[in-house]
Amino acid sequence: MKESEIQSIKQRFGIIGNSQLLNQAINVAAQVAPTDMSVLITGESGSGKESFSKIIHSLSKRKHGQFIAINCGAIPEGTIDSELFGHEKGSFTGAHEARKGYFEVTDGGTIFLDEIGEMPMSTQARLLRVLENGEFIKVGSSKVQKTNVRVLAATNVNLITAVENKKFREDLYYRLNTVPIYVPALRERGADVELLFRKFAFDYGEQYHVDPIKLTDEAKESLLRFRFPGNIRQLKNLVEQISVLEMNRTLDQDTLKKYLPQNVSNLPALLDRKSDSSSDDGFTERDILYKILFDMKKDMNDLKKLVLQNAGDSSDRDEIIKEHGKLFSNLELKDEHFSEFSENPIDSPVIISEEDYQEFDSDKVEDIAHETEQDDSLSIEKKEKELIIRALRKNRNKRKYAAQDLGISERTLYRKIKHYELEE
């Protein structure tokens, strides 16, 4: 594709920048637009993926048809099938009348499914049928309907990893990924950062009737060095904030740094550092450990209860892991992890000390400590029954959330409620 054609597309859709990666993405979008092929647009949040879906639709033969952009992550799991495929009257509580879904309304047009990685597995199966046969069935109906819709999808997660973790259908991934388009992150676009800064500064200068802000040479260097994890969206918000608050319309390096977020961490990058004590940004291994523990605190609380109470002999341990396998899914437990409990399984220390863990959730730590003071003669079943009762009371008998707190499936919780005769 000629350079002049790429520049024409940029002007038409308000795309600023000259980086090679950006031009390559625009080139692929323009080439695939006249076809009916499915396209998977990947890139970080805020990098401008929706703009590429509009480019493809506007340059396609469907440009006179309807274009609908849907954020799959913003629609509740219980209603997404109805939103996409429609429903019949009375098909569920609140369905007072029949409703057309987006795939029926957009017949002959284009649907852009943003955050496709958040789509439930059951909905993924329905979408695959649309992609393969152009067929769908409304919720509460048995009638097969036809639709002629082009599907564009976007995600900021690694779908290959999601497929490996059984969170995304492999057949749907390959069906969507007919033509992949990668939208580069802002930090990968070099001097485009400065061009976008100037564009936003000019726009907000006109909007707020002030002179556009400018940067000194040193400030420009600081701007280019910043990683912008929020990409274009973050840069735009930054320029608007400075345009409103800063009296001096020419920013030096020190002034700009006041508006740039400090200590912006990227956990994988920190883990790759060779420093044993701390990084250049001031992060220590302790900080990283706290971050990991914070994300895993629920699993660790449940694990701590079980290990303290039941890590006696190996037969008991195998039974615990079999019954509560989900609790251990985020940890690689080997025999050496239990060796410290061999002599005194109840009083031995756990993997994380009370002092470190208390910083995250002191209330839960106190609850655990209180439990360990109770009579050690209580059986595993009594302890389990007690935990289930507490979880149900805490969540006002909402079994879904109680199961999440306990780290088990709803089906397992239903079975245990019946077993312990806890049903009202």
C-alpha positions in Angstrom: 0.0 0.0 0.0 1.3 3.5 -0.9 2.5 5.9 1.7 0.0 8.5 0.5 -2.9 6.1 0.9 -1.9 5.3 4.5 -1.6 9.1 5.2 -5.1 9.5 3.8 -6.5 6.9 6.1 -4.8 8.6 9.1 -6.3 11.9 8.2 -9.8 10.4 7.7 -9.8 8.6 11.1 -7.8 11.1 13.1 -4.8 8.8 13.7 -1.6 10.6 14.7 1.8 9.1 14.2 4.4 7.8 11.8 5.9 4.8 13.5 6.6 1.7 11.3 4.5 -0.6 13.5 1.5 1.8 13.3 1.8 2.1 9.5 2.0 -1.7 9.2 -1.2 -2.2 11.3 -3.1 0.4 9.1 -1.8 -1.3 6.0 -3.1 -4.7 7.1 -6.5 -3.2 8.1 -6.9 -1.6 4.8 -6.0 -4.7 2.8 -8.4 -7.0 4.7 -11.2 -4.5 4.8 -12.8 -5.4 1.3 -13.0 -9.0 2.4 -15.4 -10.7 4.8 -12.7 -12.3 6.8 -12.8 -12.3 10.6 -10.1 -10.1 12.2 -8.6 -10.3 15.7 -7.1 -7.0 16.9 -4.7 -7.3 19.7 -3.0 -4.7 21.8 -2.8 -3.1 25.3 -5.7 -1.3 26.8 -5.9 2.3 25.6 -3.8 1.7 22.4 -6.7 2.5 20.0 -8.0 -0.9 18.9 -11.5 0.3 18.2 -10.2 2.8 15.7 -9.0 -0.1 13.6 -12.4 -1.8 13.7 -13.9 1.5 12.3 -11.2 1.6 9.5 -12.1 -2.0 8.5 -15.8 -1.4 8.5 -15.6 2.0 6.6 -13.4 0.6 3.9 -15.5 -2.6 3.4 -18.5 -3.3 1.2 -20.6 -3.2 4.4 -19.9 0.4 5.0 -23.5 1.4 4.5 -24.6 -1.3 6.9 -24.8 -0.9 10.7 -21.7 -1.0 12.9 -22.0 -1.9 16.5 -19.2 -2.0 19.1 -19.8 -4.2 22.1 -17.6 -4.5 25.2 -18.0 -8.2 26.2 -16.4 -7.5 29.6 -19.1 -4.9 30.5 -22.1 -7.2 30.0 -23.1 -9.5 32.9 -22.7 -13.2 32.1 -26.4 -13.9 32.7 -27.5 -11.4 30.0 -24.8 -11.5 27.3 -26.6 -14.3 25.4 -29.8 -12.2 25.3 -27.9 -9.1 24.3 -26.1 -10.7 21.4 -28.7 -13.2 20.1 -32.0 -11.9 21.5 -34.7 -13.7 23.5 -38.3 -14.8 23.3 -41.0 -13.5 25.6 -41.1 -15.4 28.9 -37.7 -17.1 28.3 -36.5 -15.9 31.7 -37.6 -13.7 34.6 -38.1 -10.2 33.4 -38.5 -11.1 29.7 -41.8 -9.4 29.3 -41.5 -9.3 25.5 -39.4 -10.7 22.7 -36.2 -8.8 21.9 -33.9 -8.8 18.9 -30.2 -9.3 19.6 -27.3 -7.5 18.0 -26.6 -10.2 15.5 -30.1 -9.9 14.2 -30.2 -6.1 14.2 -26.8 -5.8 12.5 -27.6 -8.2 9.7 -25.6 -7.0 6.7 -23.3 -4.9 8.9 -20.3 -5.4 11.2 -20.1 -6.3 14.9 -17.0 -5.3 16.9 -16.6 -7.5 20.0 -14.1 -5.7 22.3 -12.5 -7.7 25.2 -13.5 -11.0 23.6 -11.4 -12.8 26.2 -14.0 -11.9 28.8 -16.8 -13.7 26.9 -18.2 -16.7 28.8 -17.5 -20.2 27.4 -21.2 -20.9 26.7 -21.5 -17.7 24.7 -18.3 -18.6 22.8 -20.0 -21.8 21.6 -22.9 -19.7 20.2 -20.5 -17.3 18.6 -18.6 -20.1 16.9 -21.8 -21.3 15.3 -22.5 -17.8 13.9 -19.0 -17.6 12.5 -19.1 -21.0 10.9 -22.7 -21.2 9.6 -24.2 -17.8 10.0 -26.8 -19.3 12.3 -28.0 -18.5 15.8 -30.9 -19.3 18.2 -32.6 -16.8 20.5 -32.6 -17.5 24.2 -35.8 -19.5 24.9 -36.4 -20.4 21.3 -35.7 -23.6 19.2 -35.9 -21.8 15.9 -32.7 -21.4 13.9 -32.2 -17.9 12.4 -29.7 -16.7 9.8 -27.6 -13.6 9.9 -24.9 -12.1 7.6 -22.7 -10.3 10.0 -18.9 -9.7 9.8 -17.3 -10.2 13.2 -14.2 -8.1 14.3 -12.8 -8.9 17.7 -10.2 -7.3 20.0 -8.5 -8.3 23.2 -5.7 -7.0 25.5 -5.1 -10.5 27.0 -3.0 -13.4 25.6 -5.7 -15.7 24.1 -3.1 -18.5 23.6 -2.7 -18.6 27.4 -6.4 -18.4 27.9 -6.8 -21.4 25.6 -4.2 -23.3 27.6 -6.0 -22.5 30.8 -9.4 -23.7 29.3 -10.8 -20.2 29.5 -11.2 -19.7 25.8 -12.2 -22.1 23.1 -9.3 -23.2 20.8 -11.6 -23.6 17.8 -13.0 -20.1 18.3 -9.5 -18.6 18.6 -8.4 -20.0 15.3 -11.7 -19.0 13.7 -11.4 -15.4 14.8 -7.7 -15.1 14.2 -8.0 -15.4 10.4 -6.2 -12.1 10.1 -4.4 -10.8 13.1 -3.7 -7.1 13.6 -1.3 -5.9 16.3 -1.8 -2.3 17.6 1.5 -1.2 19.1 1.6 0.2 22.6 2.4 4.0 22.8 5.9 3.3 24.2 6.7 1.3 21.1 5.9 4.2 18.8 8.9 6.4 19.6 8.5 10.1 18.5 4.7 9.6 18.1 4.4 10.4 21.8 5.5 14.0 21.2 3.2 14.3 18.1 0.2 13.2 20.1 1.2 15.4 23.0 1.2 18.5 20.7 -2.1 17.4 19.1 -3.9 17.0 22.4 -2.3 20.3 23.8 -3.7 22.2 20.8 -7.1 20.6 21.1 -7.4 21.4 24.8 -6.1 24.8 24.3 -9.0 25.5 22.0 -11.5 23.8 24.2 -10.5 25.7 27.4 -9.6 29.0 25.6 -5.9 29.0 26.7 -2.6 28.8 25.0 -1.5 25.3 24.2 1.1 23.9 26.6 4.6 23.3 25.3 7.7 21.3 26.5 11.3 22.2 26.8 13.9 19.8 25.2 14.6 18.2 28.5 10.9 17.7 29.2 10.4 16.1 25.8 13.1 13.6 26.7 11.4 12.8 30.0 8.1 12.3 28.1 9.7 9.9 25.7 11.2 7.9 28.4 7.9 7.4 30.3 6.3 4.0 29.7 2.7 5.1 29.6 1.0 1.8 30.7 -2.4 3.4 30.0 -1.2 4.3 26.4 -3.0 7.0 24.4 -5.8 7.3 26.9 -3.3 8.0 29.7 -1.4 10.6 27.6 -4.6 12.4 26.6 -5.8 12.6 30.3 -2.3 13.9 31.3 -2.3 16.7 28.7 -5.9 17.7 29.7 -4.9 17.9 33.4 -1.8 20.0 32.7 -3.7 22.3 30.3 -6.2 23.1 33.0 -3.9 23.3 36.1 -0.6 24.7 34.9 -0.2 28.4 34.8 3.1 28.4 33.0 2.4 27.3 29.5 6.0 26.0 28.8 6.8 23.0 31.0 10.4 22.2 32.0 11.5 18.7 33.1 10.8 19.2 36.8 7.3 20.5 36.2 6.4 17.7 33.9 7.6 15.1 36.4 5.1 16.4 38.9 2.3 15.2 36.6 3.9 11.9 35.6 2.9 9.1 38.0 5.8 7.9 40.1 6.8 4.3 40.9 4.8 2.8 38.0 5.6 -0.8 38.3 5.6 -3.6 35.8 5.8 -6.8 37.8 7.3 -9.1 35.1 10.0 -6.6 34.4 10.9 -6.3 38.1 11.1 -10.0 38.4 13.6 -10.1 35.5 16.0 -7.7 37.3 19.2 -9.2 38.6 19.4 -7.1 41.7 18.9 -9.2 44.8 17.9 -6.4 47.1 16.1 -3.5 45.3 15.6 -2.1 41.8 16.4 1.4 40.5 12.7 2.3 41.1 13.0 1.5 44.8 11.1 -1.8 44.6 12.4 -4.6 46.8 11.8 -8.3 46.6 9.6 -7.8 49.7 7.4 -5.3 47.8 7.0 -7.8 44.9 6.2 -10.6 47.4 3.5 -8.4 48.9 2.0 -7.8 45.5 1.8 -11.5 44.8 0.4 -12.3 48.2 -2.2 -9.6 47.9 -3.5 -11.2 44.7 -3.5 -14.6 46.3 -4.7 -13.7 49.8 -8.0 -15.6 49.6 -6.4 -18.8 48.5 -3.6 -18.5 51.1 -6.2 -17.9 53.9 -8.0 -21.1 53.0 -4.8 -23.0 52.5 -3.5 -21.8 55.9 -6.6 -23.1 57.7 -6.4 -26.5 56.1 -2.6 -27.0 56.6 -2.7 -25.9 60.2 -5.5 -28.3 61.0 -4.9 -31.3 58.9 -1.3 -31.6 57.7 -0.6 -34.5 60.0 0.1 -37.7 58.1 0.3 -38.2 54.4 -3.0 -40.1 54.0 -4.9 -37.2 55.6 -3.0 -34.8 53.4 -3.8 -36.7 50.2 -7.5 -36.6 51.2 -7.4 -32.9 51.8 -5.8 -32.2 48.5 -8.3 -34.4 46.7 -11.3 -32.8 48.3 -10.1 -29.2 48.2 -7.9 -29.3 45.1 -9.0 -25.9 43.9 -7.5 -24.3 46.9 -4.0 -25.5 45.8 -4.4 -24.6 42.1 -2.3 -21.4 42.4 0.5 -23.1 44.4 3.0 -25.8 43.5 2.9 -28.0 46.6 5.6 -30.6 47.0 6.5 -33.0 49.9 9.2 -30.6 51.2 6.5 -28.0 51.8 5.0 -30.3 54.4 8.2 -31.5 56.0 8.2 -28.7 58.5 5.0 -30.0 60.0 6.2 -33.6 60.4 7.1 -33.4 64.1 4.4 -30.9 65.4 1.8 -30.4 62.7 -0.4 -28.0 64.6 2.1 -25.6 66.2 4.6 -25.5 63.3 4.9 -22.2 61.3 3.1 -21.8 58.0 4.6 -20.7 54.7 3.9 -17.0 55.4 4.5 -15.5 58.8 1.8 -13.8 60.8 3.8 -10.5 60.9 4.1 -10.3 57.1 0.6 -11.5 56.3 -1.1 -9.2 58.8 -0.3 -6.2 56.6 -2.7 -7.5 54.0 -5.7 -8.6 56.0 -5.4 -8.4 59.8 -9.1 -9.4 60.3 -8.7 -12.7 58.5 -5.4 -13.4 60.3 -7.2 -12.9 63.7 -10.0 -15.2 62.6 -7.5 -17.9 61.7 -5.6 -17.4 65.0 -8.9 -17.7 66.9 -9.7 -21.0 65.1 -6.4 -22.6 66.0 -7.1 -22.0 69.7 -10.2 -24.1 69.6 -10.2 -27.8 70.6 -7.8 -29.7 68.4 -10.0 -32.8 68.8 -12.6 -31.6 66.4 -12.8 -33.7 63.4 -12.2 -32.6 59.8 -15.9 -32.9 59.1 -16.9 -30.6 62.0 -14.4 -28.1 60.9 -15.6 -28.2 57.4 -19.2 -27.9 58.4 -18.3 -24.9 60.6 -16.5 -23.1 57.7 -19.5 -23.7 55.4 -21.9 -22.3 58.0 -19.7 -19.2 58.5 -19.3 -18.6 54.7 -23.1 -18.9 54.2 -23.8 -16.4 57.1 -21.2 -14.0 55.8 -22.7 -14.0 52.3 -26.3 -14.0 53.5 -26.9 -17.6 52.2 -25.9 -16.7 48.7 -24.2 -19.9 47.7 -22.3 -18.6 44.7 -20.3 -16.1 46.9 -20.0 -18.6 49.7 -18.4 -21.1 47.3 -16.0 -18.5 46.1 -14.9 -17.7 49.7 -14.4 -21.4 50.4 -12.5 -21.9 47.2 -14.7 -24.7 45.9 -17.3 -25.0 43.1 -21.0 -24.3 43.6 -21.7 -27.9 42.8 -19.4 -29.1 45.6 -20.9 -26.6 48.0 -24.5 -27.8 47.2 -23.4 -31.4 47.8 -21.8 -30.6 51.2 -24.9 -28.5 52.3 -27.0 -31.5 51.6 -24.6 -33.9 53.3 -24.5 -31.8 56.5 -28.2 -31.1 56.4 -27.8 -27.4 56.3 -30.7 -26.7 54.0 -33.4 -24.5 55.5 
